[in-house]
């Protein structure tokens, strides 16, 4: 997208440059051949290339007449090209498109802690819609322009139209300042490449990758993905669980994402905790009654989970505390600890 509009911009600059070069050639020619001063040479050049028909500053020598004839021929082609380019830029919608592309680029460059979504098919579109509802900023990298047209006017959506396997498009998506990237293209090979490229560009970014085949799972993990999701397997397991444990699964769905897309279970990072809570027993955290939320689990630094931990559990560096509550309780919790969930 940005490359296409750069070409348009350079074409416009090229047209203007041709006109300036044509004027300079005329000035130099009349100064050198006819001995005009700079002002008279400029005036003679302008009335010649504009073909307005005003009289000459002074009678031209034979060389001056030949030069004037050649200047007219050259200027006709130059001005025809320039006027076509300028008209297309101003009246053909190119100016509006270029301005929109520049504003979009500036908006994306200003993002911090956003998510980059590679691929805007069924999976990518669902991810983007959920992010839009929860006010999580994101940038979509999608090769097919037809897929993004419907969402282009939505301010929650930011697009880079291009191939996600081209590093330049990941750079345009401001991957350096993103907190996560989700690569959910239908091609496993493309997803592996994006994982490799993303890990090289941003060592600390969280990478979530889609896999269609079982044998791709390990490749994506080795490439640097933090999590690998197989939509078909996850969907099948979820449907089976709805048959075996319907009430439990419906409850889990409800507490993870409710009907109004408000997160009801969140994780608080150790680094966001006030000093009085760090390296203390969990009971101190529970006794504080900060928001009415309940502690339902702890994720240790090594990735292990403790479900329903006791009050004697230590809050150690690198851990995350999982909290459960309703919308109001979660909002109060977020304000108290100043974190995004």
HULINQUI-V763790 format. One record per pair of residues at least 12 apart in sequence whose C-alpha atoms are under 7 Angstrom apart, sorted by the first residue. I is the first residue (numbers start at 1). GAP is how many residues later the second one is. Records with the same first field share a line. If there is no record, write none. Layout:
I->GAP ; GAP
This chain:
1->159 ; 160 ; 161
2->99
5->93
12->73 ; 74
15->66 ; 67 ; 70
16->66
18->60
19->59 ; 60
22->53
23->22
26->19 ; 45
27->14 ; 15 ; 18
33->30 ; 31
34->30
40->17
44->12 ; 13
48->24
49->22 ; 23 ; 26
108->65 ; 66
109->65
112->65 ; 66
113->64 ; 65 ; 66
114->22 ; 23 ; 24 ; 64 ; 65 ; 66
115->22 ; 23 ; 24 ; 63 ; 64 ; 65 ; 66
116->22 ; 23 ; 24 ; 57 ; 59 ; 62 ; 64 ; 65 ; 66
117->22 ; 23 ; 24 ; 64 ; 65 ; 66
118->22 ; 23 ; 24 ; 46 ; 64 ; 65 ; 66 ; 67
119->21 ; 22 ; 23 ; 64 ; 65 ; 66
120->22
123->61
124->60
132->24
133->128
134->127 ; 128
138->19 ; 20
139->18 ; 19 ; 20 ; 34
140->18 ; 19 ; 20
141->18 ; 19 ; 20 ; 21 ; 23
142->18 ; 19 ; 20 ; 21 ; 22
143->18 ; 19 ; 20
145->16
160->12 ; 13
164->30
165->25 ; 28 ; 29
176->25 ; 26
178->27
179->26 ; 27
180->25 ; 26 ; 27
181->25 ; 26 ; 27
182->25 ; 26 ; 27
183->25 ; 26 ; 27
184->25 ; 26
188->23 ; 24 ; 28
191->18
192->28 ; 31
195->12 ; 28 ; 29 ; 30
196->27 ; 28
199->25
206->20
207->18 ; 19 ; 20
208->17 ; 18 ; 19 ; 20
209->16 ; 18 ; 19 ; 20
210->18 ; 19 ; 20
211->17 ; 18 ; 19
212->18
262->65
264->60 ; 61 ; 62 ; 63 ; 66
265->57 ; 58 ; 59 ; 60
266->56 ; 57 ; 58 ; 75
267->53 ; 54 ; 55 ; 56
268->52 ; 53 ; 54
269->50 ; 51 ; 52
270->47 ; 48 ; 49 ; 50
272->65
273->64
278->37 ; 38
279->35 ; 36 ; 37
280->34 ; 35
281->30 ; 31 ; 32 ; 33 ; 34
282->29 ; 30 ; 31 ; 32 ; 33
283->28 ; 29
290->43
291->38 ; 41 ; 42
292->37
293->30 ; 31 ; 32 ; 36
294->29 ; 30 ; 31
295->13 ; 27 ; 28 ; 29
296->12 ; 26 ; 27 ; 28
297->12 ; 24 ; 25
298->21 ; 22 ; 23 ; 24
299->20 ; 21 ; 22
300->18 ; 19 ; 20
301->17 ; 18
